[in-house]
Amino acid sequence: MKILIAGGCGFLGSNIAADRLKRGDEVFIIDALFRVGAESNKAWLEDGSSQGKLVISVFDIAENDKLEQFFKENGPFDAIAHLAGQVAMTTSMSDPRRDFLTNVVGTFNVLEATRLYSPEAIFVYSSTNKVYGELNSLRYEETTTRYVTPDYPNGFAEDLPLDFSSPYGCSKGSADQYVRDWHRNFGLNTIVFRHSSIYGGRQFSSFDQGWVGWFCLQALKQRQALDSGKEVETFTIAGNGKQVRDVLYAQDLINLYNSAFECGKYCAGRIFNIGGGIENTLSLLELFNLLEEILDIQLNYRQLPPRHSDQKLFVADIQLAQEQLLWIPSVSASEGIRRQLEWVSKNL
């Protein structure tokens, strides 16, 4: 296949690119290299041994002239994974204009370039659970380690009402709806994945994005300090630690996007809630318990006030993706955390 990955030097994009290159595909990447780790992922892809063709172009998808020229020179594409985006809620609060340019204007530009120069391509967009807002109207119960929503025993399906909250939620939600509408009005083969928490190798996590990888890093630093007899540095968490997400490992993400590329025309126009599902949920406190068990330490942290627009709980009901895309997660949360620790330990 001939595949375009917008944001191909990010965590998800680099994993998908590496997999498709191993298959012998032609992989074209657009990335502005804004995020920490993007340069490293670019070098990793360029240095990797693969059978396929790799082309990486460095520019911002908000620059429409450059984007159109790229499509004219390199298209048409069989499949397009639009993964480029501003992904941190905190950044959207400090720089909402940049958030808007990347997530809304950039997505519009990619859609229009696809409509004009690759109208038959399978177009998969990486959206977010944040389009559902803070979910404050739901009924919650609280246990010693987590929040639960007894009215949603299998998680949240795609009919959950939209409620954009925070500049990040507004920008991703707007792009989400543009992608869906370009199928309705122009017949593009678009699919929207509303992701919950994703993690795995090639994710260079920060304090405000990629929480699983970030806390794995903090735990390893504390283990390292104990082993060397140094003072253990305290890290912080937002809220009481009982917030819950369903977590999805990188290999399962690769399998998901491959399924979309293969049968996307049969699912065009659909939206899917994507995560590890009800079987792979973790609260912060439960992640800490698992890290303490694996690393044989007692984590040292302190609480801060809850983060703005944070959801107490989000768990994706993945039944529709199982039925329509014939996809199901295969890596358990406990196994994925062990793999994440191994990758992070090699990249401290």
C-alpha positions in Angstrom: 0.0 0.0 0.0 0.9 3.6 -0.4 0.2 5.2 3.0 0.4 8.8 4.3 0.8 9.4 8.0 0.3 13.0 9.2 2.1 13.1 12.5 4.2 10.1 11.6 7.1 10.9 13.9 4.8 10.9 17.0 4.2 8.0 19.3 1.4 6.4 17.4 2.6 7.4 13.9 6.1 6.1 14.3 4.7 2.7 15.5 2.4 2.4 12.5 5.0 3.6 10.1 7.6 1.0 11.3 5.0 -1.8 11.0 3.9 -0.8 7.5 7.6 -0.4 6.3 8.2 -4.0 7.5 5.3 -5.0 5.3 7.1 -3.4 2.3 4.7 -0.5 1.9 5.5 3.0 0.7 5.2 5.2 3.7 5.0 9.0 3.4 5.2 11.1 6.6 4.4 14.7 7.3 5.5 16.0 10.7 6.4 19.5 12.1 8.5 17.9 14.8 7.0 20.1 17.4 6.8 17.5 20.2 9.5 16.2 22.4 10.7 12.9 21.0 9.7 13.6 17.4 13.3 14.1 16.2 14.3 10.8 17.9 11.4 8.9 16.3 12.3 10.4 12.9 15.9 9.2 13.3 14.7 5.8 14.5 12.5 5.4 11.4 15.3 6.5 9.0 17.9 4.2 10.6 15.6 1.2 10.7 16.0 -1.7 8.3 12.8 -2.1 6.3 11.6 -3.4 2.9 9.4 -0.4 2.2 10.0 3.1 0.9 10.1 6.0 3.5 9.7 9.7 2.7 9.6 12.2 5.6 8.7 15.9 4.9 9.0 18.4 7.8 6.3 21.1 7.8 3.2 22.2 9.6 -0.2 20.9 8.3 -1.6 24.4 9.0 0.5 25.6 6.0 -1.9 24.7 3.3 0.3 25.6 0.3 3.0 23.2 1.4 0.4 20.5 2.1 -1.3 20.8 -1.3 2.1 20.7 -3.0 3.0 17.5 -1.0 -0.2 15.8 -2.1 0.3 16.8 -5.8 3.9 15.5 -5.8 3.3 12.3 -3.8 -0.3 11.2 -4.1 -2.7 9.7 -4.6 -2.5 7.5 -1.4 -4.3 4.3 -0.6 -4.7 5.1 3.0 -4.2 8.2 5.2 -3.7 8.2 9.0 -4.3 11.7 10.3 -2.5 11.6 13.7 -1.0 15.1 13.6 -2.3 17.2 16.5 -1.8 19.3 19.5 -2.5 16.7 22.2 -2.2 18.3 25.6 -5.1 19.9 27.3 -2.7 22.1 29.4 -1.0 23.4 26.2 -4.4 24.3 24.8 -5.1 26.5 27.8 -1.8 28.3 27.6 -1.8 28.7 23.8 -5.3 28.1 22.4 -4.4 29.7 19.0 -1.7 27.1 18.3 -4.1 24.4 19.4 -6.8 25.7 17.0 -4.3 26.1 14.1 -3.0 22.5 14.4 -6.2 20.6 15.3 -8.9 22.5 13.3 -7.1 24.3 10.5 -4.6 21.5 10.0 -7.3 18.9 9.9 -9.4 20.9 7.4 -6.4 21.3 5.2 -5.7 17.5 5.2 -9.3 16.7 4.5 -9.4 19.1 1.6 -6.1 17.9 0.1 -7.5 14.4 0.4 -10.8 15.4 -1.3 -8.9 17.0 -4.2 -5.9 14.6 -4.7 -6.7 11.3 -3.0 -10.5 11.0 -2.9 -10.5 7.1 -2.8 -8.1 6.8 0.2 -9.1 5.3 3.5 -8.9 8.3 5.9 -8.5 7.5 9.6 -8.6 10.3 12.1 -7.2 10.1 15.7 -9.8 11.9 17.9 -10.2 11.8 21.7 -12.5 10.9 24.5 -12.3 14.6 25.5 -15.1 15.3 22.9 -17.5 14.0 25.6 -16.5 16.7 28.1 -16.1 16.4 31.8 -19.0 13.9 32.3 -20.0 15.5 35.5 -23.7 14.6 35.0 -23.0 10.9 35.4 -23.5 9.0 38.6 -20.3 7.9 40.3 -19.4 5.7 43.2 -16.1 5.8 44.9 -14.1 2.8 46.2 -10.7 2.8 48.0 -8.8 2.9 44.7 -11.1 4.2 42.0 -14.3 5.8 40.7 -16.9 3.6 39.1 -20.0 4.4 37.0 -22.6 1.7 37.9 -24.9 2.8 35.1 -22.3 2.0 32.4 -20.9 -1.5 33.3 -19.3 -2.0 29.9 -18.1 1.6 29.5 -19.3 4.4 27.2 -20.6 3.8 23.7 -20.5 6.2 20.8 -24.0 7.5 21.5 -22.7 9.3 24.6 -23.6 13.0 24.1 -20.9 15.3 22.9 -19.9 18.2 25.2 -16.7 19.9 24.1 -14.8 21.3 27.1 -11.5 23.2 27.2 -9.9 24.6 24.1 -8.4 21.1 23.4 -11.9 19.5 23.6 -13.3 22.2 21.3 -10.5 21.8 18.7 -10.4 18.0 18.6 -14.2 17.9 18.7 -14.5 20.3 15.7 -12.0 18.3 13.7 -13.8 15.1 14.7 -17.0 16.4 13.2 -15.4 17.8 10.1 -13.9 14.4 9.4 -17.3 12.7 9.8 -19.0 15.4 7.7 -16.6 15.1 4.7 -17.9 11.5 4.3 -21.5 12.7 4.5 -21.1 15.6 2.0 -18.2 14.6 -0.2 -18.1 10.8 0.1 -14.6 10.5 1.6 -13.9 7.1 3.2 -13.4 8.6 6.7 -13.2 6.8 10.0 -13.0 8.5 13.4 -11.3 6.8 16.4 -12.1 8.5 19.7 -9.1 7.3 21.7 -9.0 6.7 25.5 -5.5 6.3 27.0 -2.7 4.9 24.8 0.8 4.0 25.6 3.9 2.0 24.5 7.3 2.2 23.0 8.3 5.4 21.2 6.1 7.5 23.5 8.2 10.3 25.1 5.7 11.2 27.8 5.5 14.5 29.7 3.8 15.6 32.8 0.7 16.7 30.8 0.5 14.0 28.1 1.0 10.2 28.2 0.3 9.6 31.8 1.1 5.9 31.8 4.5 6.4 30.4 5.1 9.5 32.6 4.4 7.6 35.9 6.5 4.6 34.7 9.3 7.1 34.2 8.9 8.6 37.7 8.8 5.1 39.3 11.9 4.1 37.5 13.7 7.2 38.6 12.8 6.5 42.2 14.0 2.9 41.9 17.2 4.2 40.4 17.7 6.7 43.2 17.1 4.0 45.9 19.6 1.7 44.2 22.3 4.4 44.1 21.6 5.7 47.6 20.5 9.1 46.3 17.6 11.2 47.6 14.3 10.2 46.1 12.5 13.1 44.4 8.8 13.3 45.0 6.5 13.6 42.0 3.0 15.0 41.9 -0.4 13.8 40.8 -3.5 15.8 40.0 -6.5 14.9 42.1 -6.9 12.0 44.5 -5.5 9.3 42.1 -8.9 7.5 41.7 -9.4 8.7 38.1 -9.9 5.7 35.8 -9.0 5.1 32.1 -9.0 2.0 29.9 -5.4 1.7 28.6 -4.4 0.4 25.2 -0.9 -0.8 24.3 0.9 0.2 21.1 0.8 -3.2 19.4 -3.0 -3.3 19.7 -3.1 0.3 18.2 -1.1 -1.0 15.2 -3.5 -3.8 14.7 -6.5 -1.4 14.9 -5.2 0.9 12.2 -4.2 -2.0 10.0 -7.8 -3.3 10.3 -9.1 0.1 9.3 -6.8 0.3 6.3 -8.0 -3.2 5.1 -11.7 -2.9 5.6 -12.2 0.9 5.9 -14.5 1.3 2.9 -17.1 -0.9 4.6 -16.9 1.3 7.7 -16.7 4.7 6.1 -18.5 7.5 8.0 -18.3 5.5 11.3 -17.1 6.7 14.6 -15.6 4.3 17.1 -14.8 4.7 20.8 -11.3 3.0 21.2 -9.5 1.9 24.3 -8.5 -1.2 26.2 -12.1 -1.7 27.2 -13.6 -2.7 30.5 -11.0 -5.5 30.9 -8.1 -3.2 30.8 -8.9 -0.3 33.2 -6.5 1.4 35.7 -6.8 4.2 38.1 -3.7 6.2 39.0 -3.6 4.4 42.4 -4.0 1.0 40.8 -1.2 1.8 38.4 1.0 2.8 41.3 0.2 -0.4 43.1 1.3 -2.4 40.0 4.5 -0.3 39.7 5.3 -0.8 43.3 4.8 -4.6 43.0 6.9 -4.9 39.8 9.8 -2.6 41.0 9.6 -3.5 44.7 9.4 0.1 45.9 7.1 2.4 47.8 6.3 5.4 45.5 6.8 8.9 47.0 4.3 11.4 45.6 2.0 14.3 46.6 -1.4 15.4 45.5 -2.3 18.6 43.7 -5.8 19.9 43.0 -7.6 18.1 40.2 -6.7 19.1 36.6 -9.0 21.5 34.7 -11.6 19.6 32.7 -10.3 16.2 33.8 -12.8 13.3 33.6 -13.2 11.2 36.8 -13.6 8.1 34.6 -13.6 7.2 30.9 -13.8 3.6 29.7 -14.6 2.9 26.1 -17.2 0.4 25.2 -15.4 -1.2 22.2 -18.1 -3.5 21.1 -18.7 -1.6 17.8 -15.0 -1.8 16.9 -15.0 -5.5 17.6 -18.0 -6.1 15.4 -17.2 -3.7 12.5 -13.4 -3.9 12.4 -13.0 -7.5 13.8 -10.5 -6.1 16.3 -10.0 -6.8 20.0 -7.1 -5.8 22.3 -4.7 -8.6 23.0 -2.1 -7.1 25.4 -3.4 -6.9 29.0 -2.8 -3.8 31.2 -0.4 -5.7 33.5 1.6 -7.1 30.6 1.6 -3.7 28.8 2.9 -1.9 31.9 5.8 -4.4 32.1 6.7 -3.8 28.5 6.4 0.0 29.0 8.8 -0.1 32.0 11.3 -2.1 29.9 11.2 0.5 27.1 11.3 3.5 29.4 14.3 2.0 31.3 16.3 1.8 28.1 15.5 5.5 27.3 15.9 7.2 30.6 
